[in-house]
Amino acid sequence: MMQADKFCTRLSNGLLGTLLGCISAAAFSANLDVEVKDTARLPLSGAVVYLKAKNAPLLKPMQQVAISQQGKQFVPQMQVVTTGTAIEFPNRDSFRHHVYSFSAPKPFELKLYVGKPKAPIVFDKPGVVVLGCNIHDHMIGWVVVLDTPIFTRSDENGLAQFKDLKPGEYSLHVWHQDQLFGRSTFQLKMQLEQQNQKVTLIMNE
């Protein structure tokens, strides 16, 4: 896990410090905005931001998820799913692909094929799965498998928004494909008791 000193955090009320600590005026539900920035303090889009909590909704596999090979690319290049989700890998190119992964959460191999493989791949363990093609080395993709249903991605302004959360203790996790290979996601515990709360994360290399 990355150390907290690799990141700079800032609460929207202007107080510097950790996200641990109690805030008065607990609300029935809470909204959380997470602003993700890169080392140049510019908005970082496409970051996977997710929350874990004991009172999280029931985790269920997602339905009808597919990652295509099209134009010698994975489409979408990065897919976020919950554990237990089955993903189809249709080849929409006129030539064959050989899709594989050596990542520990889900090593698999779909040997040279066109069209649609006979069976989808079930991603049953949380973690980041890096995709490749044995024929086209430039092809790379990611499957981010989460064991929580509370997740989103930062938009073009680097903003990830969560609505109507139950007050309580959460762990905040952020992953981006530009992180150095082998590093885990950033994790930070927080007490969500304020009706509207904002956190800014500055991600270092």
Disulfide bonds with the S-S distance in Angstrom:
none
